Amino acid sequence: MTSQKGAKIQPVRGTQDILPDKTPSFRHIENKALEIAERYGFQEISTPLIEFTEVFTRTLGDTSDIVTKEMYTFNDLSGETITLRPEGTAGVARAFLSNGLAQNLPLKVFYSGPMFRYERPQKGRRRQFKQVGIELIGIEGSQADIEVISLGNHFLRELGLEDSFTIELNSLGDPDSRSDYKKALLEYLSAHKKNLSPNSIKRLEKNPLRILDSKDKEDQKITADAPLISNSLNDKSKKFFEEIRNGLEKLNISYVINERLVRGLDYYNHTAFEFVSQSLGAQGALLAGGRYDGLIKQMGGPDTPGIGWAAGIERLEMLLEDFPKKRRPISIIPGDSSLNEKASIISNDLRQLGYTIDFAYSGNMKKRLKNSNKVNACACIILDKEAVKDGNCIVRDMDRGEQILIDSNNLSYHLKKYK
């Protein structure tokens, strides 16, 4: 909002109004995600938009870009430090601990809703954005990884996007393998320290894996020849990854190995995956996830394995070509104000029976018919004084331009074809 007198009030930079012409596609994506998740035994959970900031600093790490640059954090009136949630997993893990859900394992939950990150707005990336996601908590075996990836694949295919993405897969290994890899990576990067960006130098000792995600061009030149994590995997980790690959292949789910796909935080292990589109440029990740067996323990809870994914609704919506359109209404038009009460009663009765009724409030007949076209009505119920006096009304088919006189008592039966 600007202080200039008379200037138009604008939305906050990086946010958007989702207008009625777009809401059906957004709702379709959310509904489809929930429908598919329920087929896999997941139940919906809803966590608050705000959390104590510690929920994210303890889980995302104090060297992550999200924590250092992107979180919307403020003090509330009681002086508590509060953050608008930047992602969904930490809130679900907090809910798991707050509500004593360790007795309910395995816990399989689905969530949807807005997330908030302060970053430069660009195609497919906004400061307020919507996500759907799932978390499967409490299963150590590779079958959980197979099921979670399969669910993501099923969901995107149900949206009609089967030709729009590639599944990229990698193994981060168990904690021992990961530790060995960090040592090898640290040794390599330390030899190139003088050429690293200032931000990567800060990460070198604390979190060298984060450097692999750097967008700095000099960093990328250095990391292009960095050791691969596959060279550090022990037999246990290789076996786990092989089980996942075999399981996906048995389900005819295609994937490619991306050995540069990592997760920087220590609680991530074994599986990392992304569903990537080539149609959205740099913001091509449609759905991403991984296994986070150390997360709940890091938050102060019992040692509990977990795996999940999240998908950005805005990015999916940009690729969506076909989705169920909203139901076309039936418009009801009283001939004059004396028939408003009659029109209101008919509207209420039909809505109770499941019809979508749009009430044409004002204007002459020509204007009201024009408005019926504007709302894309499939039919109009016209209450003419003479017709109403005889217990009838006029039904006009808006596509054919034909109209017939109908006994008001048989109105619902006649309108069935428009339902």
C-alpha positions in Angstrom: 0.0 0.0 0.0 1.4 3.4 -0.9 0.8 6.7 1.0 0.3 8.7 -2.1 -3.2 10.2 -2.0 -5.6 8.6 -4.4 -3.2 5.8 -5.5 -4.8 2.4 -6.1 -4.3 0.0 -3.1 -2.2 -3.0 -4.3 -1.6 -6.4 -2.8 1.6 -7.0 -1.0 4.4 -7.8 -3.4 4.7 -11.5 -4.0 1.1 -12.2 -3.2 -1.9 -12.6 -5.4 -5.7 -12.7 -5.4 -7.0 -16.0 -6.7 -10.1 -14.8 -8.6 -13.2 -16.9 -9.3 -12.0 -17.9 -12.8 -8.9 -19.5 -11.2 -10.4 -21.0 -8.0 -11.9 -24.1 -9.7 -8.4 -25.2 -10.8 -6.8 -24.6 -7.4 -9.7 -26.4 -5.7 -9.5 -29.2 -8.2 -5.7 -29.8 -7.4 -6.4 -29.7 -3.6 -9.3 -32.1 -3.8 -7.5 -34.5 -6.1 -4.5 -34.6 -3.8 -6.8 -35.4 -0.8 -8.7 -38.0 -2.8 -5.6 -39.9 -3.8 -4.0 -39.6 -0.4 -7.1 -41.1 1.2 -6.9 -44.0 -1.2 -3.5 -44.7 0.4 -4.8 -44.5 3.9 -3.8 -40.9 4.7 -6.0 -38.7 6.9 -6.2 -34.9 6.7 -4.5 -32.8 9.3 -4.5 -29.0 9.7 -1.8 -27.2 11.6 -1.7 -23.4 12.5 -0.3 -20.8 10.0 1.8 -19.5 12.9 4.2 -21.4 15.1 6.8 -20.4 17.7 9.9 -19.5 15.6 11.9 -22.3 17.4 9.8 -24.9 15.5 11.6 -23.8 12.3 15.0 -22.8 13.6 15.4 -26.2 15.3 14.3 -28.1 12.2 15.5 -26.0 9.2 18.9 -25.1 10.7 20.4 -21.7 11.4 22.4 -21.7 8.2 19.5 -22.4 5.8 18.4 -19.7 3.4 14.8 -20.1 4.7 15.8 -19.3 8.3 18.4 -16.6 7.6 16.7 -14.8 4.7 13.2 -15.9 4.0 11.1 -16.3 7.2 8.4 -13.9 8.2 9.1 -13.6 11.9 7.7 -11.1 14.4 7.1 -10.6 18.1 3.5 -10.8 19.2 1.9 -8.6 21.9 3.2 -10.9 24.6 6.7 -10.7 23.3 6.8 -14.3 21.9 8.7 -14.8 18.7 6.3 -16.1 16.1 6.8 -17.2 12.4 4.4 -17.6 9.5 5.0 -21.2 8.4 7.5 -21.5 5.5 6.8 -25.2 5.0 4.6 -28.0 6.3 6.7 -30.8 7.7 8.0 -29.0 10.9 4.4 -28.1 11.9 3.3 -31.7 11.5 6.3 -32.9 13.5 5.4 -30.4 16.2 1.8 -31.6 16.2 3.0 -35.1 16.5 4.9 -34.2 19.7 2.3 -31.8 21.1 -0.5 -34.2 20.9 1.3 -37.4 22.0 0.8 -39.1 18.7 3.6 -41.6 19.2 0.9 -44.1 20.3 -0.7 -43.8 16.9 2.1 -45.1 14.7 2.3 -45.4 11.8 0.8 -41.9 11.4 -0.2 -41.0 7.8 -1.3 -37.5 7.3 -2.2 -35.1 4.4 -2.2 -31.3 4.6 -2.9 -28.3 2.4 -2.8 -24.6 2.8 -0.7 -21.4 2.5 3.0 -21.1 3.2 5.1 -17.9 3.5 8.7 -17.1 2.4 10.3 -13.7 1.8 12.1 -14.2 -1.5 12.2 -12.6 -4.9 8.9 -13.2 -6.7 9.2 -15.0 -10.0 7.3 -17.4 -12.2 6.0 -20.2 -10.0 7.4 -18.7 -6.8 5.5 -16.2 -4.6 5.9 -15.0 -1.0 2.5 -16.5 -0.1 2.0 -19.8 -1.9 -0.1 -22.9 -1.5 1.1 -26.4 -0.9 -0.4 -29.9 -0.6 1.8 -32.5 1.2 1.9 -35.8 3.0 3.9 -37.2 5.9 4.3 -40.9 6.8 5.7 -41.2 10.3 6.8 -44.3 12.1 8.0 -46.8 9.3 11.7 -47.6 8.9 11.4 -49.9 5.9 11.8 -49.1 2.3 8.1 -49.9 1.6 7.2 -46.5 3.1 9.5 -44.7 0.6 8.0 -46.7 -2.3 4.4 -45.9 -1.2 5.1 -42.2 -0.7 6.8 -41.8 -4.1 4.0 -43.9 -5.7 1.4 -41.6 -4.2 3.1 -38.6 -5.6 3.3 -40.2 -9.1 -0.4 -41.3 -8.9 -1.5 -37.8 -7.9 0.3 -36.0 -10.7 -0.9 -38.6 -13.2 -4.5 -38.1 -12.0 -4.1 -34.4 -12.8 -3.3 -35.3 -16.4 0.4 -34.4 -16.0 1.9 -37.8 -16.8 3.9 -36.4 -19.7 5.0 -33.3 -17.8 7.6 -34.5 -15.3 10.6 -36.7 -14.6 11.2 -38.3 -11.2 14.7 -37.7 -10.0 15.9 -40.0 -7.3 19.0 -40.2 -5.1 20.2 -41.9 -1.8 21.8 -39.8 1.0 22.7 -43.0 2.8 22.4 -43.8 6.5 24.0 -41.5 9.1 27.4 -43.3 8.9 27.4 -43.0 5.1 26.4 -39.4 5.2 29.1 -38.7 7.8 31.8 -40.2 5.6 30.5 -38.2 2.6 30.6 -34.9 4.6 34.3 -35.6 5.4 35.1 -36.2 1.8 33.2 -33.2 0.6 34.7 -31.0 3.3 38.2 -32.0 2.3 37.4 -31.3 -1.4 35.7 -27.9 -0.8 38.4 -26.8 1.7 41.0 -27.1 -1.1 38.9 -24.6 -3.1 38.0 -22.3 -0.1 39.5 -19.2 -1.5 37.2 -19.3 -4.6 34.0 -20.1 -2.7 31.3 -17.4 -2.2 31.2 -15.7 1.2 27.9 -17.5 2.0 29.5 -20.9 1.1 32.5 -20.2 3.3 30.2 -19.7 6.2 28.6 -23.0 5.5 31.8 -24.9 5.0 32.3 -26.0 8.6 28.7 -26.2 9.7 26.9 -27.6 6.7 29.0 -28.3 3.6 26.2 -30.2 1.8 24.4 -26.9 1.6 27.1 -25.6 -0.8 25.9 -28.2 -3.3 22.6 -26.1 -3.6 24.4 -22.8 -4.1 23.2 -20.6 -7.0 26.5 -18.8 -7.2 28.2 -19.5 -10.6 31.7 -19.9 -9.1 30.4 -22.2 -6.4 28.7 -24.3 -9.1 31.9 -24.6 -11.1 33.6 -25.9 -8.0 30.9 -28.3 -7.0 30.6 -29.7 -10.5 33.7 -31.9 -9.7 32.9 -32.6 -6.1 32.8 -36.2 -4.8 29.5 -38.0 -5.3 27.6 -39.3 -2.3 27.2 -42.7 -4.0 30.9 -43.3 -3.5 30.4 -43.1 0.3 27.4 -45.4 0.6 27.9 -48.5 2.8 26.3 -51.9 2.1 23.3 -51.2 4.3 22.5 -47.9 2.4 23.1 -49.5 -1.0 20.7 -52.3 -0.1 18.0 -49.9 1.1 18.3 -47.8 -2.1 18.2 -51.0 -4.3 15.0 -52.1 -2.6 13.3 -48.7 -3.4 14.5 -48.8 -7.0 13.2 -52.4 -7.4 9.9 -51.5 -5.8 9.3 -48.6 -8.1 10.3 -50.6 -11.2 7.8 -53.3 -10.2 5.1 -50.6 -10.2 6.3 -49.4 -13.6 7.3 -46.0 -12.2 10.1 -44.6 -14.2 12.9 -42.5 -12.6 16.3 -41.2 -13.2 19.2 -41.1 -10.8 20.4 -37.6 -10.0 23.5 -37.9 -7.9 23.6 -34.1 -7.3 20.2 -34.2 -5.5 20.9 -33.8 -1.8 19.3 -32.5 1.4 21.6 -30.3 3.5 20.2 -31.0 7.0 21.6 -33.8 9.1 18.2 -35.3 9.9 17.6 -36.3 6.3 18.8 -39.7 5.3 18.4 -42.4 2.6 15.8 -41.3 0.0 15.6 -37.9 -1.7 13.4 -37.3 -4.7 11.9 -34.6 -6.9 9.3 -34.6 -9.6 10.7 -32.1 -12.1 9.1 -30.3 -15.1 11.1 -28.9 -18.0 8.3 -26.5 -18.8 8.7 -24.1 -15.9 12.4 -23.0 -16.3 14.4 -22.7 -13.1 11.4 -23.3 -10.9 10.8 -26.8 -12.3 10.3 -28.8 -9.1 6.6 -29.7 -8.9 6.8 -32.1 -6.0 9.8 -32.8 -3.7 10.5 -34.9 -0.6 12.6 -37.3 1.2 13.2 -39.4 4.3 13.9 -37.5 7.6 14.5 -40.1 10.3 16.3 -37.7 12.6 13.8 -34.8 12.6 11.5 -35.7 15.5 14.4 -36.7 17.7 16.1 -33.3 16.9 12.9 -31.6 18.1 13.1 -33.4 21.5 10.9 -36.4 20.8 11.5 -40.1 20.5 13.7 -41.5 17.7 11.0 -41.8 15.0 11.5 -42.3 11.3 9.5 -40.3 8.7 9.2 -39.6 5.0 7.0 -37.1 3.1 6.7 -34.7 0.2 5.1 -31.4 -0.6 3.9 -29.9 -4.0 3.3 -26.3 -5.0 -0.3 -25.7 -6.2 0.6 -22.6 -8.2 3.2 -24.5 -10.2 0.8 -27.4 -10.9 -1.9 -25.0 -11.9 0.3 -23.4 -14.5 0.6 -26.9 -16.2 -3.0 -27.9 -15.8 -4.9 -27.9 -19.1 -8.0 -29.8 -18.2 -10.0 -29.7 -15.0 -13.7 -30.0 -14.0 -15.3 -26.6 -14.6 -17.6 -25.2 -12.0 -21.2 -26.1 -12.3 -23.3 -23.8 -14.6 -26.1 -22.2 -12.6 -29.7 -21.8 -13.4 -30.8 -18.2 -13.3 -34.1 -17.2 -11.8 -35.6 -13.9 -13.1 -38.7 -12.4 -11.4 -40.6 -10.2 -13.9 -40.8 -7.4 -11.4 -40.2 -6.8 -7.6 -43.7 -8.1 -6.7 -42.5 -11.6 -7.7 -39.3 -11.4 -5.7 -40.8 -13.4 -2.8 -42.1 -16.1 -5.1 -38.7 -16.3 -6.8 -36.9 -16.5 -3.5 -39.1 -19.5 -2.4 -38.5 -21.3 -5.7 -34.8 -20.6 -5.4 -34.6 -22.0 -1.9 -36.6 -25.1 -2.8 -34.4 -25.9 -5.8 -31.2 -25.3 -3.8 -32.4 -27.7 -1.2 -32.7 -30.3 -4.0 -29.1 -29.7 -5.1 -29.6 -27.2 -7.9 -27.2 -24.2 -8.3 -29.4 -21.1 -8.6 -28.3 -17.6 -9.4 -30.8 -14.9 -8.5 -31.1 -12.0 -11.0 -31.6 -9.2 -8.6 -32.4 -6.1 -10.7 -32.8 -4.4 -14.1 -35.2 -4.9 -16.9 -35.7 -8.3 -18.6 -33.0 -7.6 -21.2 -30.5 -6.7 -18.6 -31.3 -9.7 -16.4 -31.0 -12.1 -19.4 -27.6 -10.5 -20.2 -26.5 -11.0 -16.7 -27.6 -14.7 -17.0 -25.2 -15.0 -20.0 -22.5 -13.3 -18.0 -22.7 -16.0 -15.2 -22.8 -18.7 -17.9 -26.3 -19.9 -16.8 -27.4 -23.1 -18.6 -31.1 -22.1 -18.2 -33.4 -19.4 -16.9 -36.6 -19.6 -14.9 -38.6 -16.6 -15.8 -41.5 -15.6 -13.5 -44.0 -13.7 -15.6 -47.1 -12.3 -13.8 -49.6 -13.9 -16.1 -47.8 -17.3 -16.0 -47.5 -17.2 -12.3 -51.2 -16.4 -11.9 -51.9 -19.7 -13.7 -49.3 -21.6 -11.6 -46.7 -21.7 -14.3 -43.3 -20.3 -15.1 -41.1 -20.1 -18.2 -38.0 -22.1 -18.6 -35.5 -20.8 -21.2 -32.6 -23.0 -22.5 -29.7 -20.6 -22.7 -27.7 -22.6 -25.2 -30.6 -23.3 -27.7 -32.5 -20.0 -27.1 -35.7 -22.0 -26.7 -38.3 -21.5 -24.0 -41.4 -23.4 -22.8 -44.1 -22.9 -20.3 -43.9 -25.3 -17.3 -46.2 -26.1 -14.4 -44.4 -24.8 -11.4 -45.2 -28.0 -9.5 -43.2 -30.0 -12.2 -40.3 -27.6 -12.3 -37.7 -29.8 -10.5 -38.5 -32.7 -12.8 -38.1 -30.6 -15.9 -34.8 -29.1 -14.7 -33.1 -32.5 -14.0 -31.2 -32.3 -17.3 -29.5 -29.1 -16.1 -28.5 -30.4 -12.7 
